[in-house]
Amino acid sequence: MGKILWLASYPKSGNTWLRAFLLQLLNGAGGEINVNRLADFCLADSAAGWYAPFIGRPPGDWTIEEVGQARSRAHQKMAASGPQAVLIKTHNACVRDRFGALIPKRLTIGAIYIVRNPLDVAISYSHHLGKSIDEVIDLMDNPGAGTPNTRTNVYQLLRTWSEHVESWTARRDLGPLHVVRYEDLLSEPERSFSALAAFLGLKPTRERLLEAIRNCRFEELRRSEAAHGFKERSRFAERFFREGRAGQWREVLSAAQLRRLTQAHGAAMRRFGYLPPE
């Protein structure tokens, strides 16, 4: 029954950008992109609607226990929602909570994992959450970190940033895994997006590939949000698509904040080439 292809990342790491690219490439959608179509094209494993039939009442005051006990059946319902592989976005770490696996092996056929420099993640996530950068640095080093149940989404378990990255990139039992750095998508878009297409078994013409890349550029995504709004925008943020560039940390982070992040996540940062030169 394994039908789920996960599109996984720590929050604010480029998941939406990759979904926009895949929408353009797979659906052949030329011209302007509507970011609110992403939810129709790629499911979200945190969307409350998948859990409601198994909890029996509208979301709003669901408990962790109710969601945890419903998660396995919700995943089965997601996997059965399409005739072929189902693309599902997740911010969950690839771990177990006390109710079972957050990423069920038996329903999984593979995963794409996007990793981004945590120095930039801290800045972007602080805007998204309406919290200070120092508060977000604490969150990124909290093994119990996660997102809460709301009226629209169920809780997700993040762990620390390093644990999140390790939980996905060290797994070898979930089928094929494609890991891509956010920064490579920016600096070498043709090579990086072409490798992603190849992982999916797609062979677009170069013209088609470049068209999809152009149509999901950050400027286009920001323009779409301005025109249509974006359902995934946090109530704390003025806009979802804020900067979309690498290296913001050089202008924003203090020496103390830089030190805290590199001390907490140095091993994983070194692995992906994110440690600043000393």
Beta strands, then each sheet from edge to edge (+ up, - down):
strand 1: 4-9
strand 2: 43-44
strand 3: 86-90
strand 4: 96-97
strand 5: 100-101
strand 6: 108-115
strand 7: 146-147
strand 8: 156-157
strand 9: 177-181
sheet 1: 2+ 3+ 1+ 6+ 9+
sheet 2: 4+ 5-
sheet 3: 7+ 8-
end
